[in-house]
Amino acid sequence: MEPRLYAECLVPSALDHPLTYLVPATLAGRITPGYRVRVPLRGGSAVAVVLAVTDRAPAGVAMKEVAGLMDDGPFYDPGMMKFLTWTGDYYLAAPGMVLRAALPALARKVRKRGARPEPDSVPEAVPGDKPRTPTRAQAAAISAIGDAVDGGRYEAFLLHGVTGSGKTEVYLAAAARALARGRSAIILVPEITISYQIVGWFKARFGDRVTTLHSRLTDAERSRALEEARRGPRIVVGARSAVFAPASPLGLVVVDEEHEGAYKQEDSPPLYHARECALMRGKLAGCPVVLGSATPALETAARAKAGHLKLLELPDRIDGTPMPEIELVRMGAEPRGTVIGETMARAIKQTVERKEQVLLFLNRRGFAPVLLCVSCGAVAKCKDCSTSLVLHTTDSALACHWCGTRIPYPIKCPRCAGDIMRPLGLGTQRVEAEVRKILPDARIVRMDQDTTKKRTSHRELLEEFTKGDILIGTQMVAKGLDFPRLTLAGVILAELSLAFPDFRAAENTFRLITQVAGRAGRRDIRGRVIVQTFSPDHPAIAAAATHDYWAYYAAETAARKALGYPPYGKLIRFRLTGARLPEVEGAARRLARELEGRLPERAVILGPAPAWPAMVSKKHRWHLVLKGPVSANLRDPARRALESVAKSASFPRVRISADVDPVNVMS
């Protein structure tokens, strides 16, 4: 008699352990790790992934049988199974929640065997495109990455290239090498809707061998894309969750604009960083990983300096186009309340008159961030959040940028019922209004979260700008855009991001100025960049004006090292939310006490304290940060402290999350 077999299965839920099921005789020998199977669960059915098959039955457990197979072969290869386990362990998340993040809802639901999601139309490929002749620096980078692809070995690269240096051509060439070896490539981009140009370039080169993966696909579309990836070899282009694509065999992983905060999952566990996951995915798959950026994260640059990443430099723009000239304009001499200074106004007029294009950047949407009563000084605030309401003149409303509440404008003062509420500060709507005063007939496109609510609106707005004069926007206009006629870029308030109480504030400021500047003059005409600032001598702003990343890196890492912040320290941030303030505060203080008894050497606890904002959607928010040296093991004490608080049952209505290597340490 054949021995009975048992399948240890991972279900997409918050369970912190796999479930074991009996393998029926009809499936013996057919089920192996990586298969998706149908299993009974809690009176219903669920989709699970097989972790292991064993002939040892768990003691004292009533055994249920696997109901059937979901696919005609393993959905995940062995390397991918190890990767899922690693992700859960590293980011202190239940392994089932990692599976939940990896699979769309439709792929987690039981369907009749043989059923397929309803097909949608396949995006049309851009007409064919041929490889360009690489520059000497590009050729060296392509050769180094190509050797690792051909050898089927893990090697990690930092491709550091100035804006317009042709990093995408390096990605394309490396992906072509992977396909030629019968292997797939995963190309990660920060946000697919903003990065539609890079998607177009891949489709132009590889046609229908490109699969896109991102959150705006329907479940049916995403399930079909995952099936395409599984059956490869293909090129999978997608946002952060594409790092979980079942591409096998995997020959290359690329993380474009690796510095972007969009690669960090912050809404629900696992709170993973796609860059770190990409490095582990490549290591387990035995393939090279390329991290590309003009302004690498300091953690990434430090790895390259230490030799953990091989540094590949693209120091010049392709075709010999010079870097744009950056002019710092001190705003203290301008009249009070000036949005567009005299120098920038004159440059905008001259650029539009030459039939060239202008990009204006301000990292704040709306018209004015504060509405102040002139009688008593009260500020209009959201009733459900501890934040001020932002004036939006396009629809005459006050909006909360945290919970989405909107109320008609104008309003009376909430404290004294006065009639005059004065708008203070500025946002992209106010910039647009000021520019229209300067050039009433200019074709202006504004791009921020208020104008990009439709599914395809990012692309529509950018296509509209190809025929326009001036593009005004927030961070989304600083990322990867390439317009031949764009010769002038303007930064309205350079130090806006410096005001945040965040150890990455200076890094973010340097990066934004550099990325905005990189949009200008990418063809025959040298670009010009005007940076309006009250702090032209700040190291981040001064370094950005000279295009000197490594000078900035040296200054910033010295400050980080002195304070023990990344890349010279490790952080785990705990966030606590709940409807009752005493419970949230109590849970935060209890968690801090649990951590204090488990601290490794030289580790400290910052907080607990209210987060910013302290209340969102009627939920109170507290946080604390565990900080220690790079060599310290912070995850084990964090895990034990979380388990202890959870077992106490004293705070059942308080939600606690742990964020390993947080990007955001404020909100």
C-alpha positions in Angstrom: 0.0 0.0 0.0 1.3 3.4 -1.0 2.1 5.7 1.9 -0.3 8.6 2.5 1.0 12.0 1.4 0.3 15.4 3.0 0.6 18.9 1.5 1.6 21.8 3.6 -0.3 24.7 2.0 -0.1 28.5 2.3 -3.4 30.3 2.2 -3.7 34.0 1.4 -4.8 35.1 4.9 -3.3 36.5 8.1 -2.6 33.0 9.4 1.0 32.8 10.7 1.5 29.1 9.8 0.8 26.8 6.8 -2.2 24.4 6.9 -1.7 20.7 6.2 -4.1 18.7 3.9 -4.3 15.1 2.9 -3.3 14.5 -0.8 -6.0 12.2 -2.4 -4.8 9.2 -4.2 -5.9 10.6 -7.6 -3.4 13.5 -7.1 -0.5 11.6 -5.6 2.6 12.2 -7.6 1.1 15.2 -9.3 1.3 17.8 -6.5 4.6 19.4 -5.9 5.7 22.6 -4.2 4.6 25.7 -6.1 1.3 24.3 -7.3 -1.9 26.3 -6.7 -4.6 24.0 -5.2 -8.2 24.2 -4.1 -8.6 23.4 -0.4 -11.5 23.4 2.1 -11.3 26.2 4.6 -13.7 27.4 7.3 -16.8 25.8 5.7 -15.9 27.1 2.3 -13.1 26.8 -0.2 -9.9 28.7 -0.9 -6.9 28.8 -3.2 -3.6 27.8 -1.6 0.0 27.3 -2.7 1.8 24.1 -1.8 4.9 24.7 0.3 6.0 21.1 0.8 4.7 17.5 0.3 5.5 15.0 3.1 4.6 11.5 4.3 4.4 12.6 7.9 1.0 13.4 9.2 0.6 16.0 11.9 -0.3 14.4 15.3 -3.9 14.9 16.6 -5.2 16.9 13.6 -8.4 16.0 11.7 -7.3 15.9 8.1 -9.2 17.3 5.2 -8.3 16.5 1.6 -6.9 18.8 -1.2 -9.9 19.4 -3.5 -8.0 19.8 -6.8 -5.4 21.5 -8.9 -5.8 25.0 -10.2 -3.1 24.9 -12.9 -1.4 22.5 -15.3 2.0 23.0 -13.8 3.6 24.7 -10.8 2.6 28.4 -10.5 5.8 29.3 -8.6 9.2 27.8 -9.0 11.4 26.7 -6.0 13.2 30.0 -5.9 10.0 31.9 -5.9 8.7 29.8 -3.0 11.8 30.7 -0.9 11.3 34.3 -1.9 7.8 34.4 -0.6 8.9 32.9 2.7 11.8 35.4 3.0 9.6 38.4 2.4 7.2 37.4 5.2 10.1 36.8 7.6 12.0 39.9 6.8 9.1 42.3 6.9 7.5 40.7 10.0 4.3 39.7 8.1 2.3 36.5 8.0 3.4 34.4 5.0 -0.2 34.2 3.9 -0.3 38.0 3.6 2.7 37.9 1.3 0.8 35.5 -0.9 -2.2 37.8 -0.7 -0.1 40.7 -2.0 1.4 38.5 -4.8 -1.9 37.2 -6.2 -4.9 39.3 -7.4 -8.3 38.7 -5.8 -9.5 36.6 -8.8 -6.4 34.3 -8.6 -7.3 33.7 -4.9 -10.9 32.7 -5.6 -12.0 29.2 -6.5 -13.1 28.7 -10.1 -14.4 25.7 -11.9 -11.5 23.8 -13.3 -10.7 24.9 -16.8 -12.5 28.3 -16.4 -10.5 31.3 -17.5 -11.0 35.0 -16.6 -12.8 37.0 -19.2 -10.2 38.3 -21.7 -9.7 42.0 -22.3 -8.2 43.6 -25.3 -4.4 43.3 -25.6 -2.8 46.7 -25.7 -1.5 47.5 -29.2 2.2 47.4 -29.6 4.0 50.5 -30.6 5.5 50.2 -34.1 8.8 48.3 -34.2 11.9 50.0 -32.9 15.5 49.1 -33.5 18.4 49.3 -31.0 20.4 52.5 -31.0 24.2 52.5 -31.3 25.3 52.8 -27.7 27.7 55.3 -26.3 31.0 54.0 -24.9 29.6 54.2 -21.4 26.4 52.4 -22.4 28.3 49.7 -24.2 30.4 49.1 -21.1 27.3 48.8 -18.9 25.5 46.5 -21.5 28.6 44.3 -21.6 28.9 43.9 -17.8 25.2 43.2 -17.3 25.1 41.0 -20.4 27.9 38.8 -19.1 25.9 38.1 -15.9 22.8 37.4 -18.0 24.7 35.0 -20.3 26.3 33.3 -17.3 23.0 32.9 -15.4 24.5 34.2 -12.2 23.4 36.7 -9.6 25.2 40.0 -9.7 23.9 43.3 -8.4 24.5 46.6 -10.3 23.9 50.2 -9.6 23.5 52.0 -13.0 24.1 55.6 -12.1 23.5 57.8 -15.0 22.6 61.5 -15.3 19.2 62.4 -16.6 19.0 61.7 -20.3 22.1 59.4 -20.3 20.2 56.5 -21.9 19.6 54.1 -19.0 16.5 52.8 -20.7 18.6 51.6 -23.7 20.8 49.6 -21.3 17.7 48.0 -19.8 16.4 47.2 -23.3 19.7 45.6 -24.4 19.9 43.5 -21.2 16.3 42.3 -21.6 17.0 41.3 -25.1 19.9 39.2 -23.9 17.6 37.5 -21.4 15.0 36.7 -24.0 17.7 35.3 -26.3 18.7 32.9 -23.6 15.1 31.7 -23.2 14.7 33.6 -19.9 12.2 36.2 -18.7 12.9 39.8 -17.4 11.1 41.8 -14.8 11.3 45.6 -15.3 10.0 47.5 -12.3 8.9 51.2 -12.7 7.7 53.4 -9.9 4.2 54.1 -11.2 3.0 52.6 -14.5 0.6 55.4 -15.4 3.3 58.0 -15.2 5.9 55.7 -16.8 3.9 55.0 -19.9 6.8 56.2 -22.1 9.1 53.4 -20.9 6.3 50.9 -21.4 6.0 52.2 -24.9 9.7 51.8 -25.5 9.6 48.2 -24.4 6.6 47.4 -26.5 8.3 49.1 -29.5 11.3 46.9 -29.1 9.6 43.6 -28.1 6.0 43.9 -29.3 3.6 41.3 -27.8 6.3 39.7 -25.7 5.7 42.4 -23.1 3.3 42.0 -20.3 2.3 44.9 -18.0 1.3 44.4 -14.3 0.0 47.2 -12.1 -2.8 48.0 -9.6 -5.1 49.6 -12.1 -5.7 46.4 -14.0 -8.9 44.6 -13.2 -8.5 41.2 -11.4 -9.3 39.4 -14.6 -6.6 41.4 -16.5 -4.0 40.9 -13.8 -4.8 37.1 -13.5 -4.3 36.8 -17.3 -1.0 38.8 -17.1 0.3 36.5 -14.4 -0.6 33.5 -16.5 1.3 35.0 -19.4 4.3 35.6 -17.1 4.2 32.0 -15.8 4.2 30.6 -19.4 7.1 32.9 -20.5 9.7 33.7 -21.5 8.4 37.3 -21.4 9.3 40.8 -20.4 7.1 41.8 -17.4 6.9 45.6 -16.9 5.1 46.7 -13.8 4.9 48.6 -10.6 6.2 47.3 -7.2 3.9 44.2 -7.0 5.4 42.9 -10.3 8.3 41.8 -8.2 6.1 38.8 -7.3 5.3 37.9 -10.9 5.8 34.1 -11.5 8.3 34.7 -14.3 10.3 31.5 -14.8 13.1 30.9 -15.6 14.0 34.4 -14.6 17.1 36.0 -16.3 17.0 39.6 -15.3 15.4 42.1 -12.8 15.6 45.8 -13.3 14.5 48.5 -10.9 14.2 51.8 -12.7 14.4 55.0 -10.6 15.2 52.8 -7.7 15.2 55.8 -5.3 11.4 56.3 -5.6 9.3 56.0 -2.5 6.5 54.4 -4.6 8.5 51.1 -4.3 7.6 50.9 -0.6 4.2 49.3 0.2 2.7 51.3 3.1 -1.0 50.5 3.2 -1.3 46.9 4.3 1.2 44.1 5.2 3.6 43.0 4.1 5.2 46.5 4.1 7.8 45.5 1.6 10.2 47.5 -0.4 10.3 46.3 -4.0 14.0 47.3 -4.4 15.1 45.1 -1.5 12.7 42.3 -2.7 14.2 42.6 -6.3 17.7 42.0 -4.9 16.6 38.9 -3.0 14.5 37.7 -6.0 17.5 37.9 -8.2 19.8 36.2 -5.7 17.4 33.2 -5.3 16.8 33.0 -9.0 20.5 33.2 -9.9 20.1 36.2 -12.2 21.5 39.8 -12.3 19.7 42.8 -10.8 20.1 46.3 -12.1 19.2 49.3 -9.9 19.0 52.5 -12.1 18.9 56.1 -11.0 20.3 59.6 -11.6 19.9 60.2 -7.9 20.3 56.9 -6.1 19.0 56.4 -2.6 21.8 57.0 -0.1 21.5 53.4 1.1 22.0 52.1 -2.5 25.0 54.4 -3.2 26.6 53.3 0.1 26.3 49.7 -1.0 28.0 50.5 -4.2 30.8 52.4 -2.4 31.2 49.3 -0.1 31.5 47.0 -3.1 28.1 45.2 -2.5 26.9 46.6 -5.8 28.9 47.0 -9.0 28.9 50.6 -10.0 28.2 51.4 -13.6 28.4 55.1 -14.6 26.7 57.0 -17.4 28.2 60.4 -16.8 27.0 62.2 -20.0 23.8 62.7 -21.9 23.5 60.8 -25.2 24.3 62.6 -28.4 26.6 64.9 -26.3 23.7 67.2 -25.2 25.0 69.3 -22.3 23.4 69.2 -18.9 21.0 72.1 -18.3 22.2 75.3 -16.7 20.7 75.7 -13.2 20.2 79.2 -11.9 19.4 79.8 -8.2 17.1 82.8 -7.7 16.9 84.1 -4.1 13.3 85.0 -3.4 13.9 87.3 -0.4 14.2 90.3 -2.7 10.9 89.7 -4.5 7.8 91.5 -3.4 5.9 89.7 -0.7 3.4 87.2 -2.0 5.1 86.7 -5.3 4.6 83.2 -6.8 6.5 83.6 -10.1 9.5 85.8 -9.7 10.7 88.3 -12.3 13.5 86.2 -13.6 11.2 83.1 -14.1 8.4 85.1 -15.6 10.7 86.6 -18.2 12.1 83.2 -19.0 8.6 81.6 -19.4 7.6 84.3 -21.8 10.7 84.0 -23.9 10.5 80.2 -24.0 6.8 80.1 -25.2 7.6 82.8 -27.8 10.2 80.5 -29.2 7.6 77.7 -29.5 9.4 75.7 -26.9 7.9 74.2 -23.7 8.0 74.9 -20.0 7.8 72.7 -17.0 6.9 74.3 -13.6 7.2 72.2 -10.5 5.6 72.7 -7.0 5.2 69.8 -4.7 1.8 70.9 -3.3 -1.6 70.7 -5.0 -4.6 72.9 -4.5 -4.7 76.7 -4.4 -3.8 77.4 -0.8 -3.0 75.0 2.0 -4.4 77.1 4.8 -7.6 79.2 5.2 -7.2 81.7 8.1 -9.8 83.9 9.8 -8.7 87.5 9.8 -10.8 88.2 12.9 -9.7 85.5 15.4 -6.9 83.7 13.6 -8.7 80.3 13.5 -7.8 77.9 10.7 -10.4 75.8 8.8 -9.7 72.2 9.7 -11.2 68.8 8.8 -13.7 67.6 11.3 -12.4 64.0 11.1 -8.6 64.7 10.8 -6.2 66.9 12.7 -5.2 68.7 9.5 -6.2 72.0 7.8 -8.5 72.0 4.8 -7.0 73.0 1.4 -8.6 75.5 -0.8 -9.4 74.3 -4.4 -10.6 77.0 -6.6 -11.4 74.8 -9.7 -14.6 73.5 -7.9 -14.9 76.1 -5.1 -14.3 73.6 -2.4 -12.2 73.0 0.7 -10.7 69.5 0.7 -8.9 67.3 3.2 -6.0 65.6 1.5 -6.1 62.8 4.0 -9.6 61.5 4.2 -11.1 63.2 1.1 -13.8 65.2 2.8 -14.9 68.2 0.7 -17.1 71.2 1.7 -18.3 74.1 -0.4 -16.3 77.4 -0.3 -16.6 80.1 1.0 -17.3 79.3 4.6 -17.8 81.3 7.8 -15.1 81.0 10.5 -15.7 77.9 12.6 -14.7 79.7 15.8 -16.2 83.3 15.6 -18.5 83.0 12.5 -16.6 85.8 10.8 -17.0 86.2 7.1 -13.4 86.7 5.9 -11.3 83.6 5.7 -8.0 84.5 3.9 -6.1 81.8 1.9 -2.4 81.5 2.8 0.4 79.7 1.0 0.3 78.3 -2.5 -0.4 75.2 -4.5 -0.4 74.1 -8.1 -3.8 75.8 -8.8 -2.4 79.1 -7.6 0.7 78.7 -9.8 -1.6 78.0 -12.8 -3.6 81.2 -12.0 -0.5 83.3 -11.8 0.9 81.9 -15.0 -2.3 82.7 -16.8 -1.9 86.3 -15.7 1.5 86.4 -17.4 0.5 84.5 -20.5 -3.3 84.5 -20.9 -3.3 82.7 -24.2 -0.8 80.0 -23.3 -1.9 76.3 -23.5 -1.4 75.2 -20.0 -1.7 71.6 -18.6 -1.8 71.0 -14.9 -0.9 67.5 -13.6 -1.6 66.6 -10.0 -3.8 64.2 -8.1 -6.8 66.5 -8.7 -6.5 66.3 -12.5 -5.5 62.6 -12.7 -8.5 60.8 -11.2 -9.5 59.0 -14.3 -7.9 55.7 -15.1 -6.0 56.9 -18.3 -5.7 60.6 -17.4 -2.0 60.6 -16.8 -1.3 59.6 -20.4 -4.1 61.8 -21.7 -2.7 64.8 -19.9 0.9 64.2 -21.1 -0.3 63.6 -24.7 -2.2 66.9 -24.4 1.0 68.6 -23.3 2.8 67.4 -26.5 0.8 70.2 -28.2 0.8 72.6 -25.3 3.2 75.3 -23.9 3.4 74.9 -20.1 3.1 71.9 -17.8 2.5 72.6 -14.1 2.6 69.8 -11.6 3.7 68.0 -8.5 6.1 65.1 -8.1 4.6 63.1 -10.9 6.0 65.6 -13.6 9.5 65.1 -12.3 9.7 61.4 -13.1 11.1 60.0 -16.4 9.3 62.3 -18.8 11.0 63.1 -22.1 9.6 65.9 -24.3 11.9 67.1 -27.1 10.6 70.8 -27.0 10.9 71.1 -23.3 13.8 73.5 -22.7 12.8 75.4 -19.5 12.1 73.9 -16.1 11.2 75.9 -13.0 11.1 75.0 -9.4 8.7 77.3 -7.5 9.6 76.7 -3.9 12.7 74.6 -3.6 12.9 74.3 0.2 9.3 73.1 0.6 10.3 69.5 1.3 13.1 70.7 3.7 10.4 71.8 6.2 9.4 68.2 7.0 10.8 66.7 10.2 12.3 63.8 8.4 15.9 62.7 8.2 15.5 62.2 4.5 14.3 65.8 3.9 17.5 67.1 2.4 17.9 63.9 0.2 14.4 64.4 -1.1 15.0 68.1 -1.9 18.2 67.3 -3.8 16.5 64.5 -5.7 13.5 66.6 -6.7 15.5 69.5 -8.0 17.8 67.1 -9.9 14.9 65.2 -11.4 13.0 68.3 -12.4 16.1 69.8 -14.0 16.6 66.6 -15.9 13.4 67.1 -17.9 14.9 70.2 -19.7 17.0 70.3 -22.8 17.1 66.6 -23.6 17.7 67.1 -27.3 19.6 69.7 -29.4 19.0 72.8 -27.4 20.6 73.2 -24.0 18.1 73.4 -21.2 17.7 76.1 -18.6 16.5 75.5 -15.0 15.4 78.3 -12.6 15.2 77.4 -9.0 13.3 79.9 -6.8 14.5 79.6 -3.2 14.9 81.4 0.1 17.9 79.1 0.9 20.3 79.0 -2.0 23.2 78.1 0.3 21.6 74.9 1.7 23.9 72.0 0.8 21.2 70.0 -0.9 20.1 73.0 -3.1 23.7 74.1 -3.9 24.8 70.6 -4.9 21.8 70.1 -7.1 22.7 73.3 -8.9 26.1 71.9 -9.9 24.8 68.4 -10.9 27.2 66.9 -8.4 25.6 63.8 -6.8 28.7 62.4 -5.2 29.6 65.8 -3.5 26.1 65.8 -2.0 26.4 62.1 -1.1 29.6 62.9 0.9 28.0 65.7 2.9 24.8 63.9 3.6 26.3 60.6 4.6 28.6 62.4 7.1 25.5 63.8 8.8 23.7 60.4 8.7 26.7 58.6 10.2 26.9 61.0 13.1 23.2 60.4 13.9 23.2 56.7 13.2 20.5 56.9 10.5 20.4 54.7 7.3 22.7 53.7 5.7 24.6 53.7 9.0 21.7 52.4 11.1 18.6 50.2 10.9 15.0 51.3 11.7 11.7 49.6 12.5 8.7 51.9 12.8 5.6 50.8 14.6 2.3 52.5 13.8 -0.8 52.2 16.0 -4.3 53.3 15.1 -7.7 53.2 16.8 -10.9 55.0 17.5 -10.2 55.7 21.2 -7.1 57.8 22.1 -6.5 56.2 25.6 -6.4 52.8 24.0 -4.0 53.8 21.2 -1.7 55.7 23.6 -1.8 52.8 26.1 -0.9 50.2 23.4 2.0 52.4 22.2 3.4 52.7 25.7 2.9 49.0 26.4 4.8 48.2 23.2 7.6 50.5 24.2 7.9 48.7 27.5 8.0 45.3 25.8 10.8 46.5 23.5 12.8 48.0 26.3 13.4 44.6 27.9 14.6 43.2 24.6 16.8 45.9 23.1 20.1 44.8 21.5 23.3 46.7 22.3 23.2 50.4 21.2 19.6 50.2 20.1 17.2 52.9 21.2 13.5 53.7 21.1 12.3 57.0 19.7 8.9 57.8 21.1 6.2 56.8 21.5 4.4 59.9 20.3 1.5 61.0 18.2 2.1 60.5 14.5 1.5 63.3 12.0 -1.3 64.0 11.6 -2.5 62.7 14.9 -5.9 61.8 13.7 -7.2 60.7 10.2 -10.8 59.7 9.5 -11.6 59.8 13.2 -8.8 57.3 13.9 -6.1 58.3 16.4 -2.5 57.6 15.4 0.6 57.0 17.4 4.0 55.7 16.5 7.5 54.7 17.8 10.7 53.9 16.1 13.3 51.2 17.0 16.7 52.4 15.9 20.0 50.5 16.1 23.3 49.9 14.3 23.4 48.0 11.0 24.8 45.0 12.8 22.0 44.8 15.3 19.2 42.3 15.0 16.1 44.4 15.5 13.5 42.1 13.9 13.6 39.3 16.5 12.9 41.7 19.5 10.3 43.5 17.4 8.5 40.2 16.6 8.5 39.1 20.2 7.3 42.5 21.5 4.4 42.5 18.9 3.4 38.9 19.9 3.4 39.8 23.6 1.2 42.9 23.1 -1.2 40.8 20.9 -1.5 38.1 23.5 -2.3 40.5 26.3 -5.8 41.1 24.8 -5.8 44.5 26.4 -6.0 46.5 23.2 -8.2 44.5 20.8 -9.4 47.5 18.9 -5.9 49.0 18.3 -4.3 48.1 15.0 -0.5 47.7 15.2 1.8 47.4 12.2 5.6 47.0 12.0 7.4 48.8 9.1 10.9 47.4 8.6 13.3 49.8 6.9 10.6 52.5 6.7 10.7 55.2 4.0 8.1 57.3 5.7 8.9 58.1 9.4 6.3 60.8 9.8 2.7 60.0 8.8 
